[in-house]
Amino acid sequence: MFETIVALATPPMKSALAIIRLSGDDVLTIVSKCFTRNIENITKKEMYYGSIVDNEQKIDDVVLLAYKGPKSFTGEDSVEIICHGSMLIANQIIQVLIKNGARLATNGEYSSRAFMHNKIDLVQAEAINDVINATTAEAKNISLLSLDGKASEKIVPIKTRIADVLSLIEVNIDYPEYEDIEQANKDTIVNLANELVPQIDLLVAEGNKAKIIKDGLKVAIVGKPNVGKSSLLNALVGEEKAIVTDIAGTTRDIVEGDVNLGGLTLHLLDTAGIHDTDDKVENIGVEKAKNSIYQADLVVLVIDNSRTIDEEDKKLLEETKNLRRIVVLNKSDLEGVAQIEGVTISAGNNDIQNLILKIKEVVGLDEKSFKTPALNNTRQIGLLQNVKENLLKAKDDIENGLTIDLVSVSILEAYTSVLEILGEANQMDLAKEIFSRFCVGK
């Protein structure tokens, strides 16, 4: 039995209207106790106008939407009460509903119940939170694709293919007397891995791109003092976020700013100039700058193109060479003498278009990336990697002479990881998979 839960569905602030949501087995009975109409016997979605009362004392006139399960978001009987947007009124309504048998919902409990009643899978449930927290239209659109089930659809063929092979192996082991059933062998396992691993690699690549669109990219702007790091931050953000002077070492701490570049959010970190110094305070900033290099998703190394590179430049080039990095040659309006390859800009003149294009190129985003459904959070991508690793292990084991029954352990692990992506792992019933594919009882 699912208890009836209640919560405010709109922000807790004064507004024209507020919405109070309820869901649970007894919701229609509970609401009927404090609504001027009895709604216990509804058979479909209904809308009512009436009053919420407490012992015949009217609290507010409301519009009430009643949903008969399973045709509701949670799959249960549900009610939405639209009242005037006073927090006093909303709280009084919630209190009288609790008095009549409801309880306050916990965080995410409505989405959790929708998942438990198979109205949504786990990928869709996670997408609900992503839609709410989206800070750009592009991030919202990517999340809506997952919420619509389009991302989940991309893993279903992989789930089905692994289940087919796993079921075949189990039938061969458990029902050897059925000679007309296809035999699982070395080729079966090798073909499975060869077919699915490239598909998984594509899903991971798409997921990483979508994750960047959704979460943004942490970008550390680094370089020695007075090369134009703060000017670059200001040019990207479009405001005077960081102090800019001709005095080396003006920036002593990390200055942060966010910018949306055509759907790609950059979380910018302007760091102190990296160099050797005896100044205790400045040295703290330098250490923070060095640490930011390894915490960032992308390092933008700024070099003054109007000067020849020196040992400090070379040291930073060496230190960042194995990271995702863009070398920027700033002050392109002056004569260039640095004599190294990089993206030329003039941050002081807001001439940074070359850098913007290079960032998108390095990240690998194009117009298609913003429209492609993808499994796009750390949990989902990590589980995809688990599927790949177990399929490759199964292939390696079968090629090294292990028996089918031992190899099937890795295939089962791959299958379980697929189910975990969708939130179905605790519902796994291998017998059901077997009997849905073979008439073993003939």
N, C-alpha and C positions, 0 to 999 in steps of 0.2 A: 504494500500500500504506500502511495506517495502522499506525504503530508501536503496540505495546501500552504503555499508560500506567497508572500506579498512583499512588494517593494515599489518604491518610487522609480518610474522609468524615465522621467525627465530630470534635468539638473535641479538640485536643491536651491532654488532661487526664485524670487518673485517674478512672475510672468503672467501672460494672459490666461494660459491654461496649464494644467499639470496632468500627467497620466500616471495612474497607479495600476500595476499589473499583478494579477493573481494567477496561480496555476496549481492544480492538484486534484485528487480524487473527490474531495468534498467541497470544491470551490463554489459550485452552484448552490449548495445548501447554505454555506456560510454567508454568501452574498445575499441570498434571499432573506436572511434573518435581519439584515439592516438596510434593505432596499425596499422601496414602496411597491415593488412588483415581485411576484414569485417567478423565478426563472429555472426552477429545478427540473422541469420536464421538457426543456428545449431539445430539439433533435437536429438542429442545424445552426449556423451562425445567425445571430439575432442582434438587433440594435434597439435600445430602449431609452426613453427619457423619463427621469423620475428623480427621487430624492434619496440620499443616504441619511439614515436616521439612527439615533442612539436613544433607545427607550422612548420613541415617539418624538424626540427632540431633533428637529431637522438640523443637519450639519451643512449640507449644500445640495443644490440642484445639479444633477450630473447627466452626462450621456454615457451609457453603459454598452459596451460591446461584449457579447457572450459568444464563445467558440465551443462547439461540441467536439471533443476529441474523437478520432485522431486528427481531425482537420484543423489543427492549430500549430503554432510554432513549436511547442513542447511535445505535441502529440497527446496531451492531456486536455481535459476540460479546462478552459481558461477564460478569464474575464479581464477587460481593461476598462477602468473607470476614468472618464475625462471630467475633471472638476475645474473650478476656478483656480488660478495659479498662485494662491496664497499658501505659504508653507504652513501657516496655522491650520488652514482647512485640510491640506493634504495630510498633515500629521494626525489630525483628529480622525480622518477617515481610516488611516492605517491603524490607529489605536482601536477603533471600534471593530475593525476586521479581525485584529488579533484577539480581542476580547471574545469574539464569536467563533474562534477556533483556528485562525491562520497563525503562521509564524513568519518572522522576518526572513527573507531569502538571504543566502550567503552570496559572496562574489561569484559570478558566473554560473549560478545554479540553474537559471532558465536555459542557458545554452547546454549545460550538462544534462538536463532532463531531455532536451531535444536529441542529444546524442544517445542517451540511454534508450530512447524510444525509436531509434533508427530513423529519425527525421533528417539528421545530418551525420556525416562522418567526422572523424577527428580533424581532418584537414579543413573542412568547412567550419568547424567550431573555432579553430585557431584563427581563421580568416575573419570571423566576426570581430574579434579584438583588433585585428590589423586594420579593418575598415574604420573602426572607431578612432584609432590612434594615427591614422594616415595624416601626414602634414602636407602632401602635395596631391594634385589631381591624378598624377601618374601612379603614385603609390596606392591611392584608393582604387584605381581601375585594376591594377594587378591583384589586389586583395579581393575585389568583387568577382574576378574570374575564378578564384579559389572558392569563394562563397557560393557561386553558382554550380560548383561541382566539376568545373572543367579541368582543374588541376588533378583531382582525384581520378578522373577518367583516364588520364595518361598512364597511371600505374596499374589499372585493372587488367590490360592485356598481359602484362608481366606476371601479375598474380595468377591469372588463368593458366598461362603457359607452364609456370612452375608447378602449379597444382596438378596439371595433367600428367607431368612426368612423375611427380611424387606419388600420385595415385596409381600410376602404372607399376611403379616399383613395389608398392605395398600389395597390389593384387598379385604380382608375380611371386612375392614371398609368401603371402597368406593363402593364396588359392592356386597352388602349382598344378592342380589337376585340370585346370581349364587351359587346354593346349591351344585353343583357337584365339587366345588373347595375345596381343603383341608382347614380345619379350623386351624388357629394358636391358640395354647392353652399353658397352663403352661409347659407341657412336651416339647413343641417346643423350648421354651426359655431356659429351664434347659439343654436340650440336646445340644443346640447351645453352651452354655458356657462350659459345661463339655467337649465337643469335641475340642473347639478352644483354651481354656486357656492353656492346656499342650503344644499345638503347638507353641503358642506365647512365653511361657517360654523357649522353646528350641531355638527359634529364638533370643531371648534376650541373652541367654547364648552364643550362637554362635557369636552374634554381639559383645559382650563384649570381647571375645577372639580375634576376628578379629581386633577390635579397638586397642587392645594392640599391635598386630603385626604391625598394620599400624602406630600408633602414638608412640609406645614405652612405657616404664614404668619408672616413676620417682622414683628413689630409694635413700632413705636417709640412709647413713651409720653413725650410732650414737653410742655413748658409752662414758665412762668417759675418761680422758686423758691417753695417752700412752698405749692403749690396742691394737693398730695396725690398726686403721681406715685408715690412709693414706697409709700404706703398702698394705691394701686390695684394695683401689682404684687403686693404681699403678699396682697391680697384675691383676686386672680386665681389666684395660685399656691397659696394656702392655707397659707402659712407665712411666718415673718418673714425673708424673703429679703433685704430692704433695711432699713437703719436708718431709723427714723422719729423725728424730733424737731420741735419748734416752731421750731428755728433754721433760718433760710433758708440754703440752700447746703450742707445736710448731705451730699447726694449730689454727689460731685465726679467720679466716673467712671461708666461704664456698668455697670449691674448687670443680669445676665441670668437668665432663668428660663423654663422650659417648662411649659405646662399643656394638658391635653386637655379641650376643651369639647365634649362630646358627639360625639367623633370628629374634631373640628377641632383640630389641634395649633397652638398659638400659641407662637412663639419670641419672648419678651418682652424688650424692652430698656428698662430704666428709666434715663433720661438725667439729666444735671445740669440744673438750672434754667437756662434760656436768658435771659441778661440781660447788660448791660454791666458789666464788673468790671475793677478794676486788679490783682486778686489773680492772680499768674502761674499758680499751680497750678489755681485755680478756672477760669481762662480756658481752660486746656487741656481741662477737662471740658466747657465750653460749646462749644468747637469740635468736640469729638467728638459732642456732642448734635446740633449742626447737620448734621454729616455723616450721622448715623444717619437723619435725616429722608429723605434721598434714597436710602438703601440699603434702606429698609423697604418691605414690600409694603403696609403699612397704617400710617397715622399716627393715633395717638390723642392729640388735643390737649386737655390738661386745663386748665380754667379754674376759678378759685375763684368759685363762684356767690354767695358771701356778700359779694363785693366788686364794685364797679363795674369794668368793664374799663378798662385803662389803655393807654398807648402800646406797652408791651411785648407785651400781649395782642394788640393790633391788628396789630402787626408780625408776630407768629406766625400770625395768621389770614390775613394777606395772603400770607405766604411759603408756606403750605401749601394754599392754596385750589385749586390745580390738581392736587393729589395725591389719591390715594385716602385720604380723611380722615374721621374721626369727631370732632366737637366734643363734649367731655364737660364738663358742668357739675357739678363736685364740691361736696360739703358741702350736699346737699339737705336735711339735717336742720336747717340754719340758714336764715334768711330770705334768699330769692333776690333779688339786686339787679343781677345782671350784664346782664339785659335783652338777651340774644341767644339764638338757637335752638341747642339741643343736647340731648344725652341726659343726663338728670338721674340722679345716683348719689350715694351716700354711702360712699366707699371705707373710711372709718374704721369704719363700722358694717357692713361687708361687704354693703351693699345695692347690688349691681352687676348684677342680672339684666337691667335695661334695656340695659346695654352689651353683655352677652353676646348678647342677641337682635339688637341692631343690628349687631354684627360679622357674624353669620351672614347677615343681610339684605344688607349691603354686599357681602359675598363672593358672594352669590347661591346659597348652598347650601340645599337642602331634602332631605327624606327620599329623593326620587328620585335625587338626585345621588350618594348613597352606594351605589346599586344599579345604576348605569348603566355598562356597559362603555365604555371610552374610550381613545383613543390619548393617553397622558398624560405624556410626557416632552418635553423641549425639542426633541430631534431629531425626534420624530414630529410635533409640532405645527408646527415650522418647515417640514418637508416638506409638510405639508398646506397651509400658506400658499403655498409654491412652486407647488403644483398650481393653487390658485386664481388666483394672479398670471398664470400662463401661459395658463390658460383665458380670462381676461379680456383678455390681450394678443391671443390668437387672435381673439376676438370683435371687438376694436377694429381689428385689421389687416384682417379680412375686410370690415368695414363701411367701411373706408377704401380699398377697392379692390384690396388685394393678392391675388395669385393663390393658389389652393388649395395648390399645392406649397410656397409660401413660408410660408403660414399653418401648414402641417403641422409645421413645425419647433417652434413653440410647443406644439402638441399633443403632440408626441413628448417634449418636455421635461416636460410635465405627467405623461405616462405613466411616464417614467423616475423621477420623484419618487415616484409611487405605488409602483413596484417597490422603490425604496430603503427605503420604510417597512417593507415586508415582508422586505427583504433579498434581493430577486430581481433586482436591476438587472443583475448580472453574468450572469444566466441569460437575458436578454432575447433572443428570437429572433422577429423580426417576421414572417419567412416562416411560422413555425409558427402565428402568430396569423392570418395571412391564410388559409392553407390549412385551418385548422380552421373557418373561417366560410364559405368559398366553394368551389364545385366548379369552379375555373378550368381544370382539365384536361379538361373534358368534351368 
